[in-house]
Amino acid sequence: VELAEYGGGLVTAGGSLSLSCGVSRSLTSYVMGWFRQAPGKEREFVAGMTLNGGRTSYADPVKGRFTISRDSAKNTANLQMNSLKPEDTAVYYCAVDLSAHIIETRASEYDYWGQGTQVTVSS
């Protein structure tokens, strides 16, 4: 399974970016997660969604600003990021957890990862 993120870039504070993640093949059951890693920091959970989109989960710092969505027919997942802050600057990764029935927040629970895309928010 291969994943690829798209859509990172440079934006000023208060702006918006949309990230997309493509999955190379159809999977019968998985959770899609978005993580981020800033320089010198550990990789942290940002948002997650179950296969049918019925359940979502967000990290507290992004609640109300970020929205995760997916198109199961296209095997893609999106992360809409609004009201961006300088502290959102990081490399953003998408990942899938094949065994999931719950949305794990630990990176170690995810089986496949994309290569990451840089998001930089200037003040």
Disulfide bonds with the S-S distance in Angstrom:
Cys21-Cys94 2.00
